[in-house]
Amino acid sequence: MIRIDEQKIFDVIRERKPKVVAFNGPEGIMRKIQDVADKVSSEFGISAYIIGDTCYGSCDINSHAAEMIGADILFHIGHTISMQDFGSKIVLVDAYDDITFDSVAEKCAVELKDYKTLSIVTDSQHLHQVQNVKEILERSSFKVVIGDGKGQLNDAQVFGCEFYPAFDVKDIVDAYVFLGQSSFHAAGVALSSGKPTFILDPYFDEIRDVTKCAYELQKKSILAIYKSLDAETIGLVVGLKEGQFMLNRVIELKKALERHGKKVQLIALTEVTDERLRIFANIDAFIQVACPRISIDNTFSKPVLSVPQANALLKLLNKESIDDFLKIPHWL
């Protein structure tokens, strides 16, 4: 069960005495966020808005929406990072899953016995379980490595686009175990590290190898790059979400593409979807400078490259190799 740190929310409200607050977070815990908003309204007699737009991470906090509704505080729930807040109005609130990993960790100790050194990685909801799983695996004679956090990442934590705790230890581990159900995060670890990666799923009490899934994503990504080689006109998309807005990267790519004779049309979008991109005529391929996983995980009617794929395209245009273009710690 997901447990939101309601006490932190109440303490902050008592201290700051806001008149209006806002909440947002991932869709999977929206009902629990609704419950918290109801409790806040009842307890403090203040307006509590729920921002219902999609929310995929700390890059997608949507403080602009909070400003529009006059919120004194925006509580961003469920995307734990190494910082407690962003500026004076945004407070990050933990949402942990209290399910235990004991049983699946014991199974892991048996099923992965051919590997000597493992590294544990996970997402926000299961960070508090890392030490427990580490102790279980060490009792079974595994050497367990926990990668150091960097930037917004805590130790052992990975995002969908950022993998420093995994990447920085890849030369000393044999495989990774990801705590949770997210093939999205685990496949990114496998692609970034180039090492076998396994999901420890406590809900179904099973271990799943995501290495093949990651390889299929890589093949699809490479195919999109090659399909873009002959593109005459490229739509270069800047993401408008505050944590995905990288105008400097757009300008750099535009200059590099034009040096290779490509015509570039600049586009700005909040949600980069196939439906939205279909409205743009006479464009042969797109590069989106927002979230790399949009391109890597989804299927589009035309090639839509992420930043690592765009860099690989430029290498091909320069007659260079694109080996290991995803084996980097940060895909932005």
Summary of the structure (lengths in Angstrom):
residues: 332
radius of gyration: 21.4
end to end distance: 32.7
largest distance: 64.6
contacts: 1102
relative contact order: 0.10
helix: 39%
strand: 22%
